[in-house]
């Protein structure tokens, strides 16, 4: 992140596609000199984990978020409610 900031980056987008990535974001975000945006595909749970890690923003494609097997609520609605509560 420091090298990217030194090269002129104003913001950095990182993928968050598995739990290990979310755990890594929790370490990176507080130390980053630039805002971090999590890029999430397929698993809305990773968007929630990225929020918990403290990212400054999220990039989602709602068309590729999977609906949980045993839930009637939309993953996009659940994720959006969490984003609003975090002011993301």
PDB file of N, CA, C and O in Angstrom:
ATOM      1  N   UNK A   1       0.812  -1.186   0.000  1.00  0.00           N
ATOM      2  CA  UNK A   1       0.000   0.000   0.000  1.00  0.00           C
ATOM      3  C   UNK A   1       0.867   1.266   0.000  1.00  0.00           C
ATOM      4  O   UNK A   1       0.550   2.263  -0.648  1.00  0.00           O
ATOM      5  N   UNK A   2       1.956   1.187   0.740  1.00  0.00           N
ATOM      6  CA  UNK A   2       2.840   2.358   0.794  1.00  0.00           C
ATOM      7  C   UNK A   2       3.447   2.648  -0.579  1.00  0.00           C
ATOM      8  O   UNK A   2       3.547   3.808  -0.979  1.00  0.00           O
ATOM      9  N   UNK A   3       3.850   1.605  -1.299  1.00  0.00           N
ATOM     10  CA  UNK A   3       4.424   1.797  -2.627  1.00  0.00           C
ATOM     11  C   UNK A   3       3.387   2.371  -3.584  1.00  0.00           C
ATOM     12  O   UNK A   3       3.708   3.229  -4.406  1.00  0.00           O
ATOM     13  N   UNK A   4       2.151   1.904  -3.482  1.00  0.00           N
ATOM     14  CA  UNK A   4       1.089   2.428  -4.335  1.00  0.00           C
ATOM     15  C   UNK A   4       0.821   3.900  -4.022  1.00  0.00           C
ATOM     16  O   UNK A   4       0.652   4.715  -4.929  1.00  0.00           O
ATOM     17  N   UNK A   5       0.784   4.227  -2.747  1.00  0.00           N
ATOM     18  CA  UNK A   5       0.568   5.624  -2.349  1.00  0.00           C
ATOM     19  C   UNK A   5       1.724   6.498  -2.826  1.00  0.00           C
ATOM     20  O   UNK A   5       1.508   7.609  -3.309  1.00  0.00           O
ATOM     21  N   UNK A   6       2.945   5.997  -2.691  1.00  0.00           N
ATOM     22  CA  UNK A   6       4.111   6.758  -3.130  1.00  0.00           C
ATOM     23  C   UNK A   6       4.116   6.963  -4.645  1.00  0.00           C
ATOM     24  O   UNK A   6       4.650   7.951  -5.147  1.00  0.00           O
ATOM     25  N   UNK A   7       3.514   6.017  -5.363  1.00  0.00           N
ATOM     26  CA  UNK A   7       3.437   6.125  -6.819  1.00  0.00           C
ATOM     27  C   UNK A   7       2.283   7.020  -7.271  1.00  0.00           C
ATOM     28  O   UNK A   7       2.114   7.278  -8.463  1.00  0.00           O
ATOM     29  N   UNK A   8       1.488   7.494  -6.296  1.00  0.00           N
ATOM     30  CA  UNK A   8       0.417   8.424  -6.636  1.00  0.00           C
ATOM     31  C   UNK A   8      -0.993   7.886  -6.541  1.00  0.00           C
ATOM     32  O   UNK A   8      -1.938   8.587  -6.903  1.00  0.00           O
ATOM     33  N   UNK A   9      -1.165   6.673  -6.070  1.00  0.00           N
ATOM     34  CA  UNK A   9      -2.514   6.115  -5.950  1.00  0.00           C
ATOM     35  C   UNK A   9      -3.299   6.891  -4.896  1.00  0.00           C
ATOM     36  O   UNK A   9      -2.802   7.171  -3.805  1.00  0.00           O
ATOM     37  N   UNK A  10      -4.529   7.226  -5.250  1.00  0.00           N
ATOM     38  CA  UNK A  10      -5.409   7.913  -4.307  1.00  0.00           C
ATOM     39  C   UNK A  10      -6.290   6.937  -3.546  1.00  0.00           C
ATOM     40  O   UNK A  10      -6.804   7.260  -2.475  1.00  0.00           O
ATOM     41  N   UNK A  11      -6.465   5.742  -4.100  1.00  0.00           N
ATOM     42  CA  UNK A  11      -7.329   4.714  -3.532  1.00  0.00           C
ATOM     43  C   UNK A  11      -6.844   3.373  -4.062  1.00  0.00           C
ATOM     44  O   UNK A  11      -6.291   3.300  -5.160  1.00  0.00           O
ATOM     45  N   UNK A  12      -7.050   2.303  -3.282  1.00  0.00           N
ATOM     46  CA  UNK A  12      -6.629   0.967  -3.703  1.00  0.00           C
ATOM     47  C   UNK A  12      -7.810   0.024  -3.555  1.00  0.00           C
ATOM     48  O   UNK A  12      -8.497   0.027  -2.534  1.00  0.00           O
ATOM     49  N   UNK A  13      -8.041  -0.787  -4.590  1.00  0.00           N
ATOM     50  CA  UNK A  13      -9.110  -1.783  -4.558  1.00  0.00           C
ATOM     51  C   UNK A  13      -8.472  -3.153  -4.376  1.00  0.00           C
ATOM     52  O   UNK A  13      -7.564  -3.533  -5.116  1.00  0.00           O
ATOM     53  N   UNK A  14      -8.959  -3.889  -3.384  1.00  0.00           N
ATOM     54  CA  UNK A  14      -8.450  -5.228  -3.091  1.00  0.00           C
ATOM     55  C   UNK A  14      -9.586  -6.227  -3.175  1.00  0.00           C
ATOM     56  O   UNK A  14     -10.703  -5.944  -2.744  1.00  0.00           O
ATOM     57  N   UNK A  15      -9.306  -7.386  -3.724  1.00  0.00           N
ATOM     58  CA  UNK A  15     -10.334  -8.408  -3.769  1.00  0.00           C
ATOM     59  C   UNK A  15     -10.538  -9.003  -2.379  1.00  0.00           C
ATOM     60  O   UNK A  15      -9.607  -9.129  -1.584  1.00  0.00           O
ATOM     61  N   UNK A  16     -11.774  -9.357  -2.125  1.00  0.00           N
ATOM     62  CA  UNK A  16     -12.112 -10.027  -0.863  1.00  0.00           C
ATOM     63  C   UNK A  16     -13.019 -11.188  -1.228  1.00  0.00           C
ATOM     64  O   UNK A  16     -14.245 -11.082  -1.170  1.00  0.00           O
ATOM     65  N   UNK A  17     -12.392 -12.307  -1.610  1.00  0.00           N
ATOM     66  CA  UNK A  17     -13.140 -13.437  -2.127  1.00  0.00           C
ATOM     67  C   UNK A  17     -13.134 -14.663  -1.221  1.00  0.00           C
ATOM     68  O   UNK A  17     -13.730 -15.688  -1.550  1.00  0.00           O
ATOM     69  N   UNK A  18     -12.466 -14.556  -0.093  1.00  0.00           N
ATOM     70  CA  UNK A  18     -12.436 -15.669   0.858  1.00  0.00           C
ATOM     71  C   UNK A  18     -12.105 -15.117   2.243  1.00  0.00           C
ATOM     72  O   UNK A  18     -11.662 -13.977   2.378  1.00  0.00           O
ATOM     73  N   UNK A  19     -12.320 -15.924   3.252  1.00  0.00           N
ATOM     74  CA  UNK A  19     -12.156 -15.469   4.632  1.00  0.00           C
ATOM     75  C   UNK A  19     -10.738 -14.987   4.912  1.00  0.00           C
ATOM     76  O   UNK A  19     -10.547 -14.022   5.653  1.00  0.00           O
ATOM     77  N   UNK A  20      -9.750 -15.642   4.333  1.00  0.00           N
ATOM     78  CA  UNK A  20      -8.356 -15.235   4.554  1.00  0.00           C
ATOM     79  C   UNK A  20      -8.113 -13.819   4.030  1.00  0.00           C
ATOM     80  O   UNK A  20      -7.353 -13.053   4.624  1.00  0.00           O
ATOM     81  N   UNK A  21      -8.758 -13.478   2.922  1.00  0.00           N
ATOM     82  CA  UNK A  21      -8.622 -12.121   2.376  1.00  0.00           C
ATOM     83  C   UNK A  21      -9.234 -11.100   3.323  1.00  0.00           C
ATOM     84  O   UNK A  21      -8.669 -10.026   3.531  1.00  0.00           O
ATOM     85  N   UNK A  22     -10.377 -11.426   3.893  1.00  0.00           N
ATOM     86  CA  UNK A  22     -11.021 -10.525   4.854  1.00  0.00           C
ATOM     87  C   UNK A  22     -10.146 -10.341   6.090  1.00  0.00           C
ATOM     88  O   UNK A  22     -10.038  -9.236   6.622  1.00  0.00           O
ATOM     89  N   UNK A  23      -9.532 -11.411   6.535  1.00  0.00           N
ATOM     90  CA  UNK A  23      -8.632 -11.323   7.687  1.00  0.00           C
ATOM     91  C   UNK A  23      -7.421 -10.463   7.347  1.00  0.00           C
ATOM     92  O   UNK A  23      -6.947  -9.697   8.187  1.00  0.00           O
ATOM     93  N   UNK A  24      -6.922 -10.584   6.132  1.00  0.00           N
ATOM     94  CA  UNK A  24      -5.811  -9.753   5.691  1.00  0.00           C
ATOM     95  C   UNK A  24      -6.195  -8.280   5.635  1.00  0.00           C
ATOM     96  O   UNK A  24      -5.404  -7.412   6.004  1.00  0.00           O
ATOM     97  N   UNK A  25      -7.412  -8.000   5.173  1.00  0.00           N
ATOM     98  CA  UNK A  25      -7.878  -6.613   5.134  1.00  0.00           C
ATOM     99  C   UNK A  25      -7.907  -5.997   6.526  1.00  0.00           C
ATOM    100  O   UNK A  25      -7.599  -4.818   6.698  1.00  0.00           O
ATOM    101  N   UNK A  26      -8.275  -6.796   7.512  1.00  0.00           N
ATOM    102  CA  UNK A  26      -8.330  -6.291   8.889  1.00  0.00           C
ATOM    103  C   UNK A  26      -6.953  -5.841   9.369  1.00  0.00           C
ATOM    104  O   UNK A  26      -6.854  -4.970  10.233  1.00  0.00           O
ATOM    105  N   UNK A  27      -5.900  -6.424   8.821  1.00  0.00           N
ATOM    106  CA  UNK A  27      -4.535  -6.034   9.174  1.00  0.00           C
ATOM    107  C   UNK A  27      -4.072  -4.846   8.328  1.00  0.00           C
ATOM    108  O   UNK A  27      -3.407  -3.938   8.826  1.00  0.00           O
ATOM    109  N   UNK A  28      -4.434  -4.865   7.044  1.00  0.00           N
ATOM    110  CA  UNK A  28      -3.968  -3.848   6.097  1.00  0.00           C
ATOM    111  C   UNK A  28      -4.664  -2.501   6.274  1.00  0.00           C
ATOM    112  O   UNK A  28      -4.007  -1.460   6.281  1.00  0.00           O
ATOM    113  N   UNK A  29      -5.980  -2.512   6.417  1.00  0.00           N
ATOM    114  CA  UNK A  29      -6.762  -1.265   6.410  1.00  0.00           C
ATOM    115  C   UNK A  29      -6.290  -0.247   7.447  1.00  0.00           C
ATOM    116  O   UNK A  29      -6.109   0.918   7.094  1.00  0.00           O
ATOM    117  N   UNK A  30      -6.084  -0.626   8.698  1.00  0.00           N
ATOM    118  CA  UNK A  30      -5.673   0.395   9.677  1.00  0.00           C
ATOM    119  C   UNK A  30      -4.309   1.022   9.393  1.00  0.00           C
ATOM    120  O   UNK A  30      -4.027   2.129   9.850  1.00  0.00           O
ATOM    121  N   UNK A  31      -3.464   0.317   8.641  1.00  0.00           N
ATOM    122  CA  UNK A  31      -2.108   0.801   8.361  1.00  0.00           C
ATOM    123  C   UNK A  31      -1.985   1.507   7.013  1.00  0.00           C
ATOM    124  O   UNK A  31      -0.957   2.117   6.719  1.00  0.00           O
ATOM    125  N   UNK A  32      -3.023   1.423   6.205  1.00  0.00           N
ATOM    126  CA  UNK A  32      -2.931   1.929   4.836  1.00  0.00           C
ATOM    127  C   UNK A  32      -2.955   3.455   4.786  1.00  0.00           C
ATOM    128  O   UNK A  32      -3.776   4.089   5.448  1.00  0.00           O
ATOM    129  N   UNK A  33      -2.048   4.042   3.996  1.00  0.00           N
ATOM    130  CA  UNK A  33      -2.033   5.493   3.850  1.00  0.00           C
ATOM    131  C   UNK A  33      -3.100   6.001   2.867  1.00  0.00           C
ATOM    132  O   UNK A  33      -3.311   7.208   2.754  1.00  0.00           O
ATOM    133  N   UNK A  34      -3.770   5.082   2.157  1.00  0.00           N
ATOM    134  CA  UNK A  34      -4.826   5.446   1.210  1.00  0.00           C
ATOM    135  C   UNK A  34      -6.081   4.644   1.540  1.00  0.00           C
ATOM    136  O   UNK A  34      -5.984   3.577   2.146  1.00  0.00           O
ATOM    137  N   UNK A  35      -7.258   5.136   1.153  1.00  0.00           N
ATOM    138  CA  UNK A  35      -8.486   4.374   1.386  1.00  0.00           C
ATOM    139  C   UNK A  35      -8.476   3.036   0.638  1.00  0.00           C
ATOM    140  O   UNK A  35      -7.946   2.933  -0.468  1.00  0.00           O
ATOM    141  N   UNK A  36      -9.063   2.032   1.253  1.00  0.00           N
ATOM    142  CA  UNK A  36      -9.143   0.691   0.682  1.00  0.00           C
ATOM    143  C   UNK A  36     -10.599   0.382   0.332  1.00  0.00           C
ATOM    144  O   UNK A  36     -11.499   0.564   1.152  1.00  0.00           O
ATOM    145  N   UNK A  37     -10.812  -0.082  -0.882  1.00  0.00           N
ATOM    146  CA  UNK A  37     -12.129  -0.516  -1.346  1.00  0.00           C
ATOM    147  C   UNK A  37     -12.060  -2.022  -1.569  1.00  0.00           C
ATOM    148  O   UNK A  37     -11.169  -2.509  -2.265  1.00  0.00           O
ATOM    149  N   UNK A  38     -12.994  -2.756  -0.983  1.00  0.00           N
ATOM    150  CA  UNK A  38     -13.046  -4.206  -1.163  1.00  0.00           C
ATOM    151  C   UNK A  38     -13.856  -4.533  -2.409  1.00  0.00           C
ATOM    152  O   UNK A  38     -14.948  -3.998  -2.604  1.00  0.00           O
ATOM    153  N   UNK A  39     -13.329  -5.399  -3.240  1.00  0.00           N
ATOM    154  CA  UNK A  39     -13.987  -5.865  -4.459  1.00  0.00           C
ATOM    155  C   UNK A  39     -14.529  -7.263  -4.159  1.00  0.00           C
ATOM    156  O   UNK A  39     -13.757  -8.195  -3.935  1.00  0.00           O
ATOM    157  N   UNK A  40     -15.861  -7.406  -4.154  1.00  0.00           N
ATOM    158  CA  UNK A  40     -16.495  -8.649  -3.720  1.00  0.00           C
ATOM    159  C   UNK A  40     -17.303  -9.252  -4.866  1.00  0.00           C
ATOM    160  O   UNK A  40     -18.064  -8.557  -5.539  1.00  0.00           O
ATOM    161  N   UNK A  41     -17.126 -10.548  -5.076  1.00  0.00           N
ATOM    162  CA  UNK A  41     -17.887 -11.293  -6.080  1.00  0.00           C
ATOM    163  C   UNK A  41     -18.475 -12.543  -5.446  1.00  0.00           C
ATOM    164  O   UNK A  41     -17.799 -13.225  -4.676  1.00  0.00           O
ATOM    165  N   UNK A  42     -19.706 -12.843  -5.757  1.00  0.00           N
ATOM    166  CA  UNK A  42     -20.393 -14.092  -5.451  1.00  0.00           C
ATOM    167  C   UNK A  42     -20.834 -14.279  -4.000  1.00  0.00           C
ATOM    168  O   UNK A  42     -21.923 -14.809  -3.779  1.00  0.00           O
ATOM    169  N   UNK A  43     -20.072 -13.888  -3.030  1.00  0.00           N
ATOM    170  CA  UNK A  43     -20.404 -14.190  -1.636  1.00  0.00           C
ATOM    171  C   UNK A  43     -20.613 -12.901  -0.844  1.00  0.00           C
ATOM    172  O   UNK A  43     -19.651 -12.225  -0.480  1.00  0.00           O
ATOM    173  N   UNK A  44     -21.871 -12.568  -0.583  1.00  0.00           N
ATOM    174  CA  UNK A  44     -22.160 -11.345   0.158  1.00  0.00           C
ATOM    175  C   UNK A  44     -21.551 -11.386   1.547  1.00  0.00           C
ATOM    176  O   UNK A  44     -21.300 -10.337   2.140  1.00  0.00           O
ATOM    177  N   UNK A  45     -21.310 -12.579   2.080  1.00  0.00           N
ATOM    178  CA  UNK A  45     -20.695 -12.698   3.402  1.00  0.00           C
ATOM    179  C   UNK A  45     -19.305 -12.060   3.420  1.00  0.00           C
ATOM    180  O   UNK A  45     -18.869 -11.535   4.445  1.00  0.00           O
ATOM    181  N   UNK A  46     -18.622 -12.108   2.290  1.00  0.00           N
ATOM    182  CA  UNK A  46     -17.301 -11.486   2.206  1.00  0.00           C
ATOM    183  C   UNK A  46     -17.422  -9.965   2.236  1.00  0.00           C
ATOM    184  O   UNK A  46     -16.526  -9.285   2.736  1.00  0.00           O
ATOM    185  N   UNK A  47     -18.519  -9.425   1.708  1.00  0.00           N
ATOM    186  CA  UNK A  47     -18.757  -7.980   1.811  1.00  0.00           C
ATOM    187  C   UNK A  47     -18.952  -7.597   3.269  1.00  0.00           C
ATOM    188  O   UNK A  47     -18.434  -6.577   3.723  1.00  0.00           O
ATOM    189  N   UNK A  48     -19.691  -8.408   3.993  1.00  0.00           N
ATOM    190  CA  UNK A  48     -19.907  -8.136   5.420  1.00  0.00           C
ATOM    191  C   UNK A  48     -18.593  -8.255   6.192  1.00  0.00           C
ATOM    192  O   UNK A  48     -18.325  -7.456   7.089  1.00  0.00           O
ATOM    193  N   UNK A  49     -17.776  -9.248   5.847  1.00  0.00           N
ATOM    194  CA  UNK A  49     -16.478  -9.422   6.505  1.00  0.00           C
ATOM    195  C   UNK A  49     -15.548  -8.248   6.187  1.00  0.00           C
ATOM    196  O   UNK A  49     -14.796  -7.797   7.051  1.00  0.00           O
ATOM    197  N   UNK A  50     -15.601  -7.757   4.952  1.00  0.00           N
ATOM    198  CA  UNK A  50     -14.780  -6.605   4.572  1.00  0.00           C
ATOM    199  C   UNK A  50     -15.206  -5.365   5.347  1.00  0.00           C
ATOM    200  O   UNK A  50     -14.365  -4.578   5.782  1.00  0.00           O
ATOM    201  N   UNK A  51     -16.508  -5.196   5.517  1.00  0.00           N
ATOM    202  CA  UNK A  51     -16.997  -4.077   6.326  1.00  0.00           C
ATOM    203  C   UNK A  51     -16.474  -4.169   7.750  1.00  0.00           C
ATOM    204  O   UNK A  51     -16.032  -3.179   8.333  1.00  0.00           O
ATOM    205  N   UNK A  52     -16.534  -5.368   8.295  1.00  0.00           N
ATOM    206  CA  UNK A  52     -16.043  -5.588   9.657  1.00  0.00           C
ATOM    207  C   UNK A  52     -14.543  -5.294   9.745  1.00  0.00           C
ATOM    208  O   UNK A  52     -14.051  -4.864  10.789  1.00  0.00           O
ATOM    209  N   UNK A  53     -13.823  -5.527   8.652  1.00  0.00           N
ATOM    210  CA  UNK A  53     -12.382  -5.261   8.613  1.00  0.00           C
ATOM    211  C   UNK A  53     -12.082  -3.773   8.531  1.00  0.00           C
ATOM    212  O   UNK A  53     -10.942  -3.358   8.738  1.00  0.00           O
ATOM    213  N   UNK A  54     -13.098  -2.961   8.230  1.00  0.00           N
ATOM    214  CA  UNK A  54     -12.911  -1.517   8.245  1.00  0.00           C
ATOM    215  C   UNK A  54     -12.646  -0.864   6.900  1.00  0.00           C
ATOM    216  O   UNK A  54     -12.142   0.258   6.853  1.00  0.00           O
ATOM    217  N   UNK A  55     -12.977  -1.548   5.792  1.00  0.00           N
ATOM    218  CA  UNK A  55     -12.731  -0.944   4.483  1.00  0.00           C
ATOM    219  C   UNK A  55     -13.481   0.376   4.338  1.00  0.00           C
ATOM    220  O   UNK A  55     -14.491   0.609   5.002  1.00  0.00           O
ATOM    221  N   UNK A  56     -12.972   1.227   3.467  1.00  0.00           N
ATOM    222  CA  UNK A  56     -13.570   2.534   3.239  1.00  0.00           C
ATOM    223  C   UNK A  56     -14.707   2.489   2.234  1.00  0.00           C
ATOM    224  O   UNK A  56     -15.521   3.411   2.170  1.00  0.00           O
ATOM    225  N   UNK A  57     -14.766   1.417   1.448  1.00  0.00           N
ATOM    226  CA  UNK A  57     -15.823   1.283   0.456  1.00  0.00           C
ATOM    227  C   UNK A  57     -15.885  -0.134  -0.071  1.00  0.00           C
ATOM    228  O   UNK A  57     -14.992  -0.945   0.174  1.00  0.00           O
ATOM    229  N   UNK A  58     -16.956  -0.421  -0.801  1.00  0.00           N
ATOM    230  CA  UNK A  58     -17.161  -1.740  -1.382  1.00  0.00           C
ATOM    231  C   UNK A  58     -17.511  -1.607  -2.844  1.00  0.00           C
ATOM    232  O   UNK A  58     -18.186  -0.658  -3.245  1.00  0.00           O
ATOM    233  N   UNK A  59     -17.055  -2.554  -3.641  1.00  0.00           N
ATOM    234  CA  UNK A  59     -17.470  -2.665  -5.037  1.00  0.00           C
ATOM    235  C   UNK A  59     -18.142  -4.012  -5.182  1.00  0.00           C
ATOM    236  O   UNK A  59     -17.518  -5.055  -4.987  1.00  0.00           O
ATOM    237  N   UNK A  60     -19.421  -3.983  -5.525  1.00  0.00           N
ATOM    238  CA  UNK A  60     -20.208  -5.205  -5.683  1.00  0.00           C
ATOM    239  C   UNK A  60     -20.849  -5.233  -7.058  1.00  0.00           C
ATOM    240  O   UNK A  60     -21.154  -4.187  -7.631  1.00  0.00           O
ATOM    241  N   UNK A  61     -21.048  -6.408  -7.577  1.00  0.00           N
ATOM    242  CA  UNK A  61     -21.883  -6.601  -8.748  1.00  0.00           C
ATOM    243  C   UNK A  61     -23.087  -7.386  -8.244  1.00  0.00           C
ATOM    244  O   UNK A  61     -22.983  -8.594  -8.028  1.00  0.00           O
ATOM    245  N   UNK A  62     -24.235  -6.723  -8.052  1.00  0.00           N
ATOM    246  CA  UNK A  62     -25.378  -7.412  -7.459  1.00  0.00           C
ATOM    247  C   UNK A  62     -25.860  -8.596  -8.290  1.00  0.00           C
ATOM    248  O   UNK A  62     -26.526  -9.488  -7.764  1.00  0.00           O
ATOM    249  N   UNK A  63     -25.537  -8.615  -9.562  1.00  0.00           N
ATOM    250  CA  UNK A  63     -25.957  -9.718 -10.403  1.00  0.00           C
ATOM    251  C   UNK A  63     -25.231 -11.017 -10.141  1.00  0.00           C
ATOM    252  O   UNK A  63     -25.692 -12.076 -10.565  1.00  0.00           O
ATOM    253  N   UNK A  64     -24.100 -10.963  -9.448  1.00  0.00           N
ATOM    254  CA  UNK A  64     -23.378 -12.210  -9.193  1.00  0.00           C
ATOM    255  C   UNK A  64     -23.328 -12.581  -7.715  1.00  0.00           C
ATOM    256  O   UNK A  64     -22.537 -13.439  -7.323  1.00  0.00           O
ATOM    257  N   UNK A  65     -24.155 -11.949  -6.891  1.00  0.00           N
ATOM    258  CA  UNK A  65     -24.243 -12.361  -5.492  1.00  0.00           C
ATOM    259  C   UNK A  65     -25.173 -13.561  -5.391  1.00  0.00           C
ATOM    260  O   UNK A  65     -26.294 -13.532  -5.900  1.00  0.00           O
ATOM    261  N   UNK A  66     -24.719 -14.584  -4.752  1.00  0.00           N
ATOM    262  CA  UNK A  66     -25.506 -15.820  -4.638  1.00  0.00           C
ATOM    263  C   UNK A  66     -26.504 -15.739  -3.498  1.00  0.00           C
ATOM    264  O   UNK A  66     -26.221 -15.173  -2.442  1.00  0.00           O
ATOM    265  N   UNK A  67     -27.663 -16.307  -3.725  1.00  0.00           N
ATOM    266  CA  UNK A  67     -28.697 -16.369  -2.695  1.00  0.00           C
ATOM    267  C   UNK A  67     -28.434 -17.590  -1.813  1.00  0.00           C
ATOM    268  O   UNK A  67     -28.206 -18.687  -2.322  1.00  0.00           O
ATOM    269  N   UNK A  68     -28.466 -17.400  -0.483  1.00  0.00           N
ATOM    270  CA  UNK A  68     -28.251 -18.540   0.414  1.00  0.00           C
ATOM    271  C   UNK A  68     -29.314 -19.618   0.179  1.00  0.00           C
ATOM    272  O   UNK A  68     -30.457 -19.300  -0.149  1.00  0.00           O
ATOM    273  N   UNK A  69     -28.950 -20.855   0.342  1.00  0.00           N
ATOM    274  CA  UNK A  69     -29.864 -21.977   0.078  1.00  0.00           C
ATOM    275  C   UNK A  69     -31.084 -21.986   0.982  1.00  0.00           C
ATOM    276  O   UNK A  69     -32.186 -22.278   0.518  1.00  0.00           O
ATOM    277  N   UNK A  70     -30.918 -21.681   2.234  1.00  0.00           N
ATOM    278  CA  UNK A  70     -32.008 -21.822   3.195  1.00  0.00           C
ATOM    279  C   UNK A  70     -32.575 -20.497   3.663  1.00  0.00           C
ATOM    280  O   UNK A  70     -33.139 -20.423   4.755  1.00  0.00           O
ATOM    281  N   UNK A  71     -32.444 -19.478   2.886  1.00  0.00           N
ATOM    282  CA  UNK A  71     -32.923 -18.168   3.306  1.00  0.00           C
ATOM    283  C   UNK A  71     -33.805 -17.575   2.224  1.00  0.00           C
ATOM    284  O   UNK A  71     -33.489 -17.647   1.036  1.00  0.00           O
ATOM    285  N   UNK A  72     -34.905 -16.992   2.645  1.00  0.00           N
ATOM    286  CA  UNK A  72     -35.789 -16.357   1.677  1.00  0.00           C
ATOM    287  C   UNK A  72     -35.416 -14.898   1.455  1.00  0.00           C
ATOM    288  O   UNK A  72     -35.910 -14.268   0.520  1.00  0.00           O
ATOM    289  N   UNK A  73     -34.546 -14.353   2.310  1.00  0.00           N
ATOM    290  CA  UNK A  73     -34.174 -12.948   2.142  1.00  0.00           C
ATOM    291  C   UNK A  73     -33.052 -12.811   1.121  1.00  0.00           C
ATOM    292  O   UNK A  73     -32.166 -13.660   1.027  1.00  0.00           O
ATOM    293  N   UNK A  74     -33.109 -11.754   0.381  1.00  0.00           N
ATOM    294  CA  UNK A  74     -32.125 -11.495  -0.653  1.00  0.00           C
ATOM    295  C   UNK A  74     -30.772 -11.149  -0.033  1.00  0.00           C
ATOM    296  O   UNK A  74     -30.710 -10.340   0.893  1.00  0.00           O
ATOM    297  N   UNK A  75     -29.687 -11.750  -0.532  1.00  0.00           N
ATOM    298  CA  UNK A  75     -28.369 -11.390  -0.004  1.00  0.00           C
ATOM    299  C   UNK A  75     -28.049  -9.924  -0.260  1.00  0.00           C
ATOM    300  O   UNK A  75     -27.373  -9.287   0.547  1.00  0.00           O
ATOM    301  N   UNK A  76     -28.529  -9.386  -1.377  1.00  0.00           N
ATOM    302  CA  UNK A  76     -28.279  -7.986  -1.671  1.00  0.00           C
ATOM    303  C   UNK A  76     -28.970  -7.086  -0.650  1.00  0.00           C
ATOM    304  O   UNK A  76     -28.395  -6.087  -0.220  1.00  0.00           O
ATOM    305  N   UNK A  77     -30.195  -7.428  -0.257  1.00  0.00           N
ATOM    306  CA  UNK A  77     -30.906  -6.634   0.754  1.00  0.00           C
ATOM    307  C   UNK A  77     -30.196  -6.707   2.096  1.00  0.00           C
ATOM    308  O   UNK A  77     -30.073  -5.697   2.789  1.00  0.00           O
ATOM    309  N   UNK A  78     -29.728  -7.891   2.468  1.00  0.00           N
ATOM    310  CA  UNK A  78     -29.030  -8.033   3.752  1.00  0.00           C
ATOM    311  C   UNK A  78     -27.717  -7.274   3.740  1.00  0.00           C
ATOM    312  O   UNK A  78     -27.371  -6.609   4.717  1.00  0.00           O
ATOM    313  N   UNK A  79     -26.983  -7.368   2.640  1.00  0.00           N
ATOM    314  CA  UNK A  79     -25.721  -6.654   2.552  1.00  0.00           C
ATOM    315  C   UNK A  79     -25.944  -5.149   2.539  1.00  0.00           C
ATOM    316  O   UNK A  79     -25.222  -4.407   3.205  1.00  0.00           O
ATOM    317  N   UNK A  80     -26.941  -4.693   1.784  1.00  0.00           N
ATOM    318  CA  UNK A  80     -27.235  -3.258   1.708  1.00  0.00           C
ATOM    319  C   UNK A  80     -27.604  -2.692   3.063  1.00  0.00           C
ATOM    320  O   UNK A  80     -27.195  -1.582   3.402  1.00  0.00           O
ATOM    321  N   UNK A  81     -28.369  -3.435   3.840  1.00  0.00           N
ATOM    322  CA  UNK A  81     -28.726  -2.973   5.194  1.00  0.00           C
ATOM    323  C   UNK A  81     -27.471  -2.807   6.044  1.00  0.00           C
ATOM    324  O   UNK A  81     -27.363  -1.846   6.806  1.00  0.00           O
ATOM    325  N   UNK A  82     -26.535  -3.723   5.921  1.00  0.00           N
ATOM    326  CA  UNK A  82     -25.283  -3.616   6.686  1.00  0.00           C
ATOM    327  C   UNK A  82     -24.465  -2.419   6.215  1.00  0.00           C
ATOM    328  O   UNK A  82     -23.870  -1.718   7.034  1.00  0.00           O
ATOM    329  N   UNK A  83     -24.426  -2.176   4.909  1.00  0.00           N
ATOM    330  CA  UNK A  83     -23.666  -1.047   4.381  1.00  0.00           C
ATOM    331  C   UNK A  83     -24.217   0.260   4.901  1.00  0.00           C
ATOM    332  O   UNK A  83     -23.468   1.158   5.284  1.00  0.00           O
ATOM    333  N   UNK A  84     -25.542   0.359   4.910  1.00  0.00           N
ATOM    334  CA  UNK A  84     -26.166   1.595   5.392  1.00  0.00           C
ATOM    335  C   UNK A  84     -25.861   1.833   6.862  1.00  0.00           C
ATOM    336  O   UNK A  84     -25.616   2.966   7.276  1.00  0.00           O
ATOM    337  N   UNK A  85     -25.875   0.759   7.653  1.00  0.00           N
ATOM    338  CA  UNK A  85     -25.609   0.935   9.078  1.00  0.00           C
ATOM    339  C   UNK A  85     -24.164   1.336   9.323  1.00  0.00           C
ATOM    340  O   UNK A  85     -23.857   1.930  10.357  1.00  0.00           O
ATOM    341  N   UNK A  86     -23.274   1.024   8.392  1.00  0.00           N
ATOM    342  CA  UNK A  86     -21.852   1.393   8.519  1.00  0.00           C
ATOM    343  C   UNK A  86     -21.523   2.676   7.757  1.00  0.00           C
ATOM    344  O   UNK A  86     -20.382   3.138   7.773  1.00  0.00           O
ATOM    345  N   UNK A  87     -22.520   3.245   7.095  1.00  0.00           N
ATOM    346  CA  UNK A  87     -22.343   4.470   6.290  1.00  0.00           C
ATOM    347  C   UNK A  87     -21.327   4.288   5.169  1.00  0.00           C
ATOM    348  O   UNK A  87     -20.512   5.174   4.910  1.00  0.00           O
ATOM    349  N   UNK A  88     -21.380   3.145   4.510  1.00  0.00           N
ATOM    350  CA  UNK A  88     -20.470   2.861   3.385  1.00  0.00           C
ATOM    351  C   UNK A  88     -21.206   3.128   2.101  1.00  0.00           C
ATOM    352  O   UNK A  88     -20.642   2.959   1.020  1.00  0.00           O
TER     353      UNK A  88
END
